[in-house]
Amino acid sequence: MIGIKEREFREFADYIKTNYGIHFKDEKKTLIEGRLGQVLANLNLASLTEYMDYVAADQSGQAADLMLDKITTNHTFFMREPAHFEYFRETVLPYLIRAVRDRDLRIWSAACSSGEEPYTLAMILDEFFGPHKTGWDTKILATDISQGILAAAQAGVYSREKMEGLPESWKRRYFKEDRAGQYLLAEKIRKEVIFSRINLMDPVFPFRKKMHVIFCRNVMIYFDQETKDRLAERFYEITEPGGFLFIGHSEGLDREKTRYRYVMPAVYRKE
């Protein structure tokens, strides 16, 4: 394994924090060595500094995508933190049906990883509206920083292990199992999710209208407090009055700073 000098690691960590918000503490140096060592070896690069220069020089963006894939954790599964989905179905959707006069639901799954979260929301919406969906725009925006993971999400193919949290009725209704034991999501659900690359550290989010619901779960655990506070404020600014923010159960907003109102564990509302 290629060793990383302390100075190199700090430069790398600062670069990642500035551009992507991810905060690597000093004890993560060994983790970065493990995750990037083989990449450096494959490229015949002798140091992390050479690798950073290589990534910066690659105008295609593919090198940066590979780097992000290696250093980030894309662990997720269907129905993760199920209380959130129950609240979304039982409380949020009935409110939105009454409140959204133009029938344009704007739901954002930020840092969607391999797609389980937005597809779960799409299945809930399909079941909730049933035959009464005519006239409603229920498409979900799903974004991530990694082009590679977005491509996997768009494919809508999942292993049997990934399917364990789903109700059997959903497996039968929305998926088709192939001979290899892989499950392909139905096209009508895949078409309900729009995937796009967005870096949460971008200075401006490319939205013309505000969101009714934002899911940004298990992402801010990788940010320091200042970055969390700043991102929460940006979310607040693009949330419709009465709209909701869902974060991960291992996360929390500073209630002394945020303008969101606490609703229940990891759920907040703009009033």
PEJOCOR-V895256 format. One record per residue. N is the residue number from 1. RES is the residue in one small letter. BURIAL is # if it has 24 or more other C-alpha atoms within 12 Angstrom, else .. Layout:
BEGIN
n=N res=RES burial=BURIAL
n=N res=RES burial=BURIAL
END
This chain:
BEGIN
n=1 res=m burial=.
n=2 res=i burial=#
n=3 res=g burial=#
n=4 res=i burial=#
n=5 res=k burial=.
n=6 res=e burial=.
n=7 res=r burial=.
n=8 res=e burial=.
n=9 res=f burial=#
n=10 res=r burial=.
n=11 res=e burial=.
n=12 res=f burial=#
n=13 res=a burial=#
n=14 res=d burial=.
n=15 res=y burial=.
n=16 res=i burial=#
n=17 res=k burial=#
n=18 res=t burial=.
n=19 res=n burial=.
n=20 res=y burial=#
n=21 res=g burial=#
n=22 res=i burial=#
n=23 res=h burial=#
n=24 res=f burial=#
n=25 res=k burial=.
n=26 res=d burial=.
n=27 res=e burial=.
n=28 res=k burial=.
n=29 res=k burial=#
n=30 res=t burial=.
n=31 res=l burial=.
n=32 res=i burial=#
n=33 res=e burial=#
n=34 res=g burial=.
n=35 res=r burial=#
n=36 res=l burial=#
n=37 res=g burial=#
n=38 res=q burial=.
n=39 res=v burial=#
n=40 res=l burial=#
n=41 res=a burial=.
n=42 res=n burial=.
n=43 res=l burial=.
n=44 res=n burial=.
n=45 res=l burial=.
n=46 res=a burial=.
n=47 res=s burial=#
n=48 res=l burial=#
n=49 res=t burial=#
n=50 res=e burial=.
n=51 res=y burial=#
n=52 res=m burial=#
n=53 res=d burial=.
n=54 res=y burial=#
n=55 res=v burial=#
n=56 res=a burial=.
n=57 res=a burial=.
n=58 res=d burial=.
n=59 res=q burial=.
n=60 res=s burial=.
n=61 res=g burial=.
n=62 res=q burial=.
n=63 res=a burial=#
n=64 res=a burial=#
n=65 res=d burial=#
n=66 res=l burial=#
n=67 res=m burial=#
n=68 res=l burial=#
n=69 res=d burial=#
n=70 res=k burial=#
n=71 res=i burial=#
n=72 res=t burial=#
n=73 res=t burial=.
n=74 res=n burial=#
n=75 res=h burial=.
n=76 res=t burial=#
n=77 res=f burial=#
n=78 res=f burial=#
n=79 res=m burial=#
n=80 res=r burial=#
n=81 res=e burial=#
n=82 res=p burial=.
n=83 res=a burial=.
n=84 res=h burial=#
n=85 res=f burial=#
n=86 res=e burial=.
n=87 res=y burial=#
n=88 res=f burial=#
n=89 res=r burial=#
n=90 res=e burial=.
n=91 res=t burial=.
n=92 res=v burial=#
n=93 res=l burial=#
n=94 res=p burial=.
n=95 res=y burial=.
n=96 res=l burial=#
n=97 res=i burial=#
n=98 res=r burial=.
n=99 res=a burial=.
n=100 res=v burial=#
n=101 res=r burial=.
n=102 res=d burial=.
n=103 res=r burial=.
n=104 res=d burial=.
n=105 res=l burial=#
n=106 res=r burial=#
n=107 res=i burial=#
n=108 res=w burial=#
n=109 res=s burial=#
n=110 res=a burial=#
n=111 res=a burial=#
n=112 res=c burial=#
n=113 res=s burial=#
n=114 res=s burial=#
n=115 res=g burial=#
n=116 res=e burial=#
n=117 res=e burial=#
n=118 res=p burial=#
n=119 res=y burial=#
n=120 res=t burial=#
n=121 res=l burial=#
n=122 res=a burial=#
n=123 res=m burial=#
n=124 res=i burial=#
n=125 res=l burial=#
n=126 res=d burial=#
n=127 res=e burial=.
n=128 res=f burial=.
n=129 res=f burial=.
n=130 res=g burial=.
n=131 res=p burial=.
n=132 res=h burial=.
n=133 res=k burial=.
n=134 res=t burial=.
n=135 res=g burial=.
n=136 res=w burial=.
n=137 res=d burial=#
n=138 res=t burial=#
n=139 res=k burial=#
n=140 res=i burial=#
n=141 res=l burial=#
n=142 res=a burial=#
n=143 res=t burial=#
n=144 res=d burial=#
n=145 res=i burial=#
n=146 res=s burial=#
n=147 res=q burial=#
n=148 res=g burial=#
n=149 res=i burial=#
n=150 res=l burial=#
n=151 res=a burial=#
n=152 res=a burial=.
n=153 res=a burial=#
n=154 res=q burial=#
n=155 res=a burial=#
n=156 res=g burial=#
n=157 res=v burial=#
n=158 res=y burial=#
n=159 res=s burial=#
n=160 res=r burial=.
n=161 res=e burial=.
n=162 res=k burial=#
n=163 res=m burial=#
n=164 res=e burial=.
n=165 res=g burial=.
n=166 res=l burial=#
n=167 res=p burial=.
n=168 res=e burial=.
n=169 res=s burial=.
n=170 res=w burial=#
n=171 res=k burial=#
n=172 res=r burial=.
n=173 res=r burial=.
n=174 res=y burial=#
n=175 res=f burial=#
n=176 res=k burial=.
n=177 res=e burial=.
n=178 res=d burial=.
n=179 res=r burial=.
n=180 res=a burial=.
n=181 res=g burial=.
n=182 res=q burial=.
n=183 res=y burial=#
n=184 res=l burial=#
n=185 res=l burial=#
n=186 res=a burial=#
n=187 res=e burial=.
n=188 res=k burial=.
n=189 res=i burial=#
n=190 res=r burial=#
n=191 res=k burial=#
n=192 res=e burial=#
n=193 res=v burial=#
n=194 res=i burial=#
n=195 res=f burial=#
n=196 res=s burial=#
n=197 res=r burial=#
n=198 res=i burial=#
n=199 res=n burial=#
n=200 res=l burial=#
n=201 res=m burial=#
n=202 res=d burial=.
n=203 res=p burial=.
n=204 res=v burial=.
n=205 res=f burial=.
n=206 res=p burial=.
n=207 res=f burial=.
n=208 res=r burial=.
n=209 res=k burial=.
n=210 res=k burial=#
n=211 res=m burial=#
n=212 res=h burial=#
n=213 res=v burial=#
n=214 res=i burial=#
n=215 res=f burial=#
n=216 res=c burial=#
n=217 res=r burial=#
n=218 res=n burial=#
n=219 res=v burial=#
n=220 res=m burial=#
n=221 res=i burial=#
n=222 res=y burial=#
n=223 res=f burial=#
n=224 res=d burial=.
n=225 res=q burial=.
n=226 res=e burial=.
n=227 res=t burial=#
n=228 res=k burial=#
n=229 res=d burial=#
n=230 res=r burial=#
n=231 res=l burial=#
n=232 res=a burial=#
n=233 res=e burial=.
n=234 res=r burial=#
n=235 res=f burial=#
n=236 res=y burial=#
n=237 res=e burial=#
n=238 res=i burial=#
n=239 res=t burial=#
n=240 res=e burial=#
n=241 res=p burial=#
n=242 res=g burial=#
n=243 res=g burial=#
n=244 res=f burial=#
n=245 res=l burial=#
n=246 res=f burial=#
n=247 res=i burial=#
n=248 res=g burial=#
n=249 res=h burial=.
n=250 res=s burial=.
n=251 res=e burial=#
n=252 res=g burial=#
n=253 res=l burial=#
n=254 res=d burial=.
n=255 res=r burial=.
n=256 res=e burial=.
n=257 res=k burial=.
n=258 res=t burial=#
n=259 res=r burial=#
n=260 res=y burial=#
n=261 res=r burial=#
n=262 res=y burial=.
n=263 res=v burial=#
n=264 res=m burial=.
n=265 res=p burial=.
n=266 res=a burial=#
n=267 res=v burial=#
n=268 res=y burial=#
n=269 res=r burial=#
n=270 res=k burial=#
n=271 res=e burial=.
END
